[in-house]
Amino acid sequence: MRSIYQQATRAAVLGLVVNAALGVIKLFAGLATNSFALLADSVNSLGDMFTSGVVVFALRFSQKPPDREHPYGHTRAEAIAGSNVALLIIVSALLVAWEAMRRIYLPHAVPPAWTLWIAGPNVLIKEVLYRYKLKVGRRTGSTALIANAWDHRSDALCSLAVFVGLAVVRWGGPELIWADEAAAMVVVAAILWSATRLFRQSAHELLDAQADEKLVREVEAAATSVPEVRRVETLWLRKSGLECFADIHLEVDPDLTVAEGHAIGHRVKDKILREFEFVRDVLVHL
């Protein structure tokens, strides 16, 4: 699992650095030009930076070995972090929405043309981050990284909305100054959507939801490939961070001795742990 954790951590660190840079640039540009759309987008990027930072911390904490108080390890730290970060992002988005509605009819200066050169490239950068993190998230099984990837996709759409809003203001003049706040509201809607999605995924994992059906079938096939196993009666595969815990009920010949049945159970457990590196432990019932 060390390699899987390293891949997920690298992706999260990259997101942290890129979002920090984009967030600071858009923050100063928004303050300098009085563009609330850019300010809202900077809040979005800085929120993503915070999310990535929490994911990095959670991935490191998740690797702590089991101890007396936590015999199952600390793998759920990722889901706990994801749910708490999602709530913080929702609160920040609602504050931005309130300020955008308050400003929408207030007169303010038209943002200069160079703001378009900040909003435009951001679309491409966020789309590249989305594709990279989605690929790593699927490879490692990281719920937080996959949610973070979709957050980048929504950010790309946000930046596109900001670009369009600023362009409308530039070409339409003061009469269309409301387009800046309208673009900010589009950003808020995207933030709320991605944060709600992250919260649902994290809560889903914390509630011991069954793993993906395809993965369950693959683990079941590995168990039934052991010759002495007649059938898998029950298989529970619960996700915990990047890893899984399996509870499996096997049907075997009822006339076997306890020792023989025990040996079959060990062969099944060893096979699953050998073939599925993300499965941390298997509890076998005969």
MOJONOR-V151271 format. One record per residue. RES is the residue in one letter. BURIAL is + if it has 16 or more other ideal C-beta (glycine too) atoms within 10 Angstrom, else -. Layout:
BEGIN
res->RES burial->BURIAL
res->RES burial->BURIAL
END
This chain:
BEGIN
res->M burial->+
res->R burial->-
res->S burial->-
res->I burial->+
res->Y burial->+
res->Q burial->-
res->Q burial->+
res->A burial->+
res->T burial->+
res->R burial->-
res->A burial->+
res->A burial->+
res->V burial->-
res->L burial->-
res->G burial->+
res->L burial->+
res->V burial->-
res->V burial->+
res->N burial->+
res->A burial->+
res->A burial->-
res->L burial->+
res->G burial->+
res->V burial->-
res->I burial->-
res->K burial->+
res->L burial->+
res->F burial->-
res->A burial->+
res->G burial->+
res->L burial->-
res->A burial->-
res->T burial->+
res->N burial->-
res->S burial->+
res->F burial->+
res->A burial->+
res->L burial->+
res->L burial->+
res->A burial->+
res->D burial->+
res->S burial->+
res->V burial->+
res->N burial->+
res->S burial->+
res->L burial->+
res->G burial->+
res->D burial->+
res->M burial->+
res->F burial->+
res->T burial->+
res->S burial->+
res->G burial->+
res->V burial->+
res->V burial->+
res->V burial->+
res->F burial->-
res->A burial->+
res->L burial->+
res->R burial->-
res->F burial->+
res->S burial->+
res->Q burial->+
res->K burial->-
res->P burial->-
res->P burial->-
res->D burial->-
res->R burial->-
res->E burial->-
res->H burial->-
res->P burial->-
res->Y burial->-
res->G burial->+
res->H burial->+
res->T burial->+
res->R burial->+
res->A burial->+
res->E burial->+
res->A burial->+
res->I burial->+
res->A burial->+
res->G burial->+
res->S burial->+
res->N burial->-
res->V burial->+
res->A burial->+
res->L burial->-
res->L burial->-
res->I burial->+
res->I burial->+
res->V burial->-
res->S burial->+
res->A burial->+
res->L burial->-
res->L burial->-
res->V burial->+
res->A burial->+
res->W burial->-
res->E burial->+
res->A burial->+
res->M burial->-
res->R burial->-
res->R burial->+
res->I burial->+
res->Y burial->-
res->L burial->-
res->P burial->-
res->H burial->-
res->A burial->-
res->V burial->+
res->P burial->+
res->P burial->-
res->A burial->-
res->W burial->-
res->T burial->+
res->L burial->+
res->W burial->-
res->I burial->+
res->A burial->+
res->G burial->-
res->P burial->-
res->N burial->+
res->V burial->+
res->L burial->-
res->I burial->+
res->K burial->+
res->E burial->+
res->V burial->-
res->L burial->+
res->Y burial->+
res->R burial->-
res->Y burial->+
res->K burial->+
res->L burial->+
res->K burial->-
res->V burial->+
res->G burial->+
res->R burial->-
res->R burial->-
res->T burial->+
res->G burial->+
res->S burial->+
res->T burial->+
res->A burial->+
res->L burial->+
res->I burial->+
res->A burial->+
res->N burial->+
res->A burial->+
res->W burial->+
res->D burial->+
res->H burial->+
res->R burial->+
res->S burial->+
res->D burial->+
res->A burial->+
res->L burial->+
res->C burial->+
res->S burial->+
res->L burial->+
res->A burial->+
res->V burial->+
res->F burial->+
res->V burial->+
res->G burial->+
res->L burial->+
res->A burial->+
res->V burial->+
res->V burial->+
res->R burial->+
res->W burial->-
res->G burial->-
res->G burial->-
res->P burial->-
res->E burial->-
res->L burial->-
res->I burial->+
res->W burial->+
res->A burial->+
res->D burial->+
res->E burial->+
res->A burial->+
res->A burial->+
res->A burial->+
res->M burial->+
res->V burial->+
res->V burial->+
res->V burial->+
res->A burial->+
res->A burial->+
res->I burial->+
res->L burial->+
res->W burial->-
res->S burial->+
res->A burial->+
res->T burial->-
res->R burial->+
res->L burial->+
res->F burial->+
res->R burial->-
res->Q burial->+
res->S burial->+
res->A burial->-
res->H burial->-
res->E burial->+
res->L burial->-
res->L burial->-
res->D burial->-
res->A burial->-
res->Q burial->-
res->A burial->+
res->D burial->-
res->E burial->-
res->K burial->-
res->L burial->+
res->V burial->+
res->R burial->-
res->E burial->-
res->V burial->+
res->E burial->+
res->A burial->-
res->A burial->+
res->A burial->+
res->T burial->-
res->S burial->-
res->V burial->+
res->P burial->-
res->E burial->-
res->V burial->+
res->R burial->-
res->R burial->-
res->V burial->+
res->E burial->-
res->T burial->-
res->L burial->+
res->W burial->-
res->L burial->+
res->R burial->-
res->K burial->+
res->S burial->+
res->G burial->+
res->L burial->+
res->E burial->+
res->C burial->+
res->F burial->+
res->A burial->+
res->D burial->-
res->I burial->+
res->H burial->-
res->L burial->+
res->E burial->-
res->V burial->+
res->D burial->-
res->P burial->-
res->D burial->-
res->L burial->-
res->T burial->-
res->V burial->-
res->A burial->-
res->E burial->-
res->G burial->+
res->H burial->-
res->A burial->-
res->I burial->+
res->G burial->+
res->H burial->-
res->R burial->+
res->V burial->+
res->K burial->+
res->D burial->-
res->K burial->+
res->I burial->+
res->L burial->-
res->R burial->-
res->E burial->-
res->F burial->+
res->E burial->-
res->F burial->+
res->V burial->+
res->R burial->+
res->D burial->+
res->V burial->+
res->L burial->-
res->V burial->+
res->H burial->-
res->L burial->+
END
